[in-house]
């Protein structure tokens, strides 16, 4: 099991590394790739083709006009989680490009790096009992944080 984190540019590296760090906590390997739906669409398709035979979940990290998430989702049967980094520009409204997708294109949208990693973990936990238990422990820790 692996999460393939595709970011639209190297500017998204720090945010993508946060996702990768949270995935490490669940024992999920991740691979970081840079490819833009607008500027290098053939590279995006190459990445999808490279991992299509594996048990992967894609996490796409792109802001502004987020074509990356829809493009990846439209070209794979694997789960795609769009995790656009928040921007103060346009009062954060550029997130709308991640929410409105054409029919037949359905990436899930999760705005926080930690929650994107959790979503990946929950997908893989459908077939991995140890991972399911790790998620239960994580959720119990979060409950404890609230009660403190």
Residue pairs with C-beta under 8 A, 6 or more apart in sequence:
1 28
1 29
1 55
1 56
1 57
1 124
1 128
2 28
2 29
2 30
2 31
2 51
2 54
2 55
2 56
2 57
3 19
3 20
3 23
3 28
3 29
3 30
3 31
3 56
3 57
3 58
3 59
3 117
3 120
4 30
4 31
4 33
4 47
4 51
4 56
4 57
4 58
4 59
5 16
5 19
5 20
5 30
5 31
5 32
5 33
5 58
5 59
5 60
5 61
6 33
6 34
6 35
6 44
6 47
6 58
6 59
6 60
6 61
6 68
6 72
7 13
7 15
7 16
7 32
7 33
7 34
7 35
7 60
7 61
7 62
8 34
8 35
8 36
8 37
8 38
8 60
8 61
8 62
8 63
8 66
8 68
9 34
9 36
9 62
10 34
12 34
12 61
12 62
12 63
12 85
13 32
13 34
15 61
15 83
15 85
15 113
16 32
16 59
16 61
17 32
18 113
18 114
19 30
19 59
19 61
19 83
19 113
19 116
19 117
20 30
20 32
22 113
22 114
22 116
22 117
22 118
23 29
23 30
23 117
23 120
23 121
24 30
25 117
25 138
26 117
26 118
26 120
26 121
26 131
26 134
26 135
26 138
27 131
27 134
28 117
28 120
28 121
28 124
28 131
30 59
33 47
35 43
35 44
35 46
35 47
35 68
36 43
36 44
36 62
36 68
37 44
37 62
37 67
37 68
37 70
37 71
37 72
38 65
38 67
41 71
44 68
44 71
44 72
44 75
45 75
48 58
48 72
48 75
48 76
51 58
51 78
52 76
52 78
55 124
56 78
57 78
57 79
57 80
57 81
57 120
57 123
57 124
58 72
58 73
58 76
58 78
58 79
58 80
58 81
59 80
59 81
59 83
59 116
59 120
60 66
60 68
60 69
60 72
60 80
60 81
60 82
60 83
60 107
61 68
61 83
61 84
61 85
62 68
62 69
62 82
62 84
63 84
63 85
63 87
63 94
64 87
64 94
64 97
65 94
65 97
66 82
66 84
66 94
66 97
66 98
67 97
68 82
69 80
69 82
69 84
69 98
69 101
69 107
69 109
70 101
70 102
70 105
70 107
72 80
72 107
73 80
73 101
73 105
73 106
73 107
74 102
74 104
74 105
79 108
79 123
80 106
80 107
80 108
81 107
81 108
81 109
81 110
81 116
81 119
81 120
82 98
82 107
82 108
82 109
82 110
83 109
83 110
83 111
83 112
83 113
83 116
84 94
84 95
84 97
84 98
84 109
84 111
86 92
86 95
86 111
87 94
95 109
95 111
98 107
98 109
99 109
101 107
108 119
110 116
110 119
118 135
118 138
121 131
121 134
121 135
122 135
124 131
125 131
125 132
125 134
125 135
